[in-house]
Amino acid sequence: MKENVSKTTRRLQRYLGVTGIFLPIVLFVMDAGAPEQAISKYYYSPQESLHPPQMVLFLGAVVTFGLFLIAYVGHEPNKNPKGLSDKWLTTIAGIFALGVAFFPTMMETYSELDYKTPGGHDGEGAFAWVHTVHMVSAVLFFVLNAILVFVRFAKTSNRARYWVYKTCGLGMILSLIYTAMGLEIWGIIDPCHVFYGESLALMFFGVAWLVKSKYLVPVWRKVTGSNEGNSK
């Protein structure tokens, strides 16, 4: 499979990867180690600050994910007209990313007097169907990206990148399972387990795209003394 991607696309892949890796880390640090119960909760804000940095960061990152994935071309199916191309996977995943941004989760744990949405409406009064669209969009965003990384990205002759993609794809799925099950299976209840599960999934997502951009090839060469990083 020939890879002919412009420098601009490589740069966008790198930005996508870096954003995926550092978004949860920055949110965690900005909240002084006491994050919201889920990353999506950053859609809401204290009443006295309608547009705090965390909200802007969250919405900006998710919309960026969506727009880039929709615009991304990637590779067509290799000798398989019935196969699903990178373009279809990323376009659908990008639409679901925008669904995450534009259809907010519900904020059941906070008083509607204390929290408001960016539109100025009470978070508690959000319609249930909006929350459902948000949840479905979030799950399918990660599932489609996991398939893209595990199946499509892994079509490479470079064994190191092959295993990175396989690990990241599987890691995203396991992170979703952890998010759904929480720590209750061990008798431990952590109210932030959704945040941590989503954070892991985003980091695997980010690592896969960062490796895809070949930004780490010079580092790989210096560490191993090998030129394998240039293989597809």
Beta strands, then each sheet from edge to edge (+ up, - down):
strand 1: 45-46
strand 2: 115-116
sheet 1: 1+ 2-
end
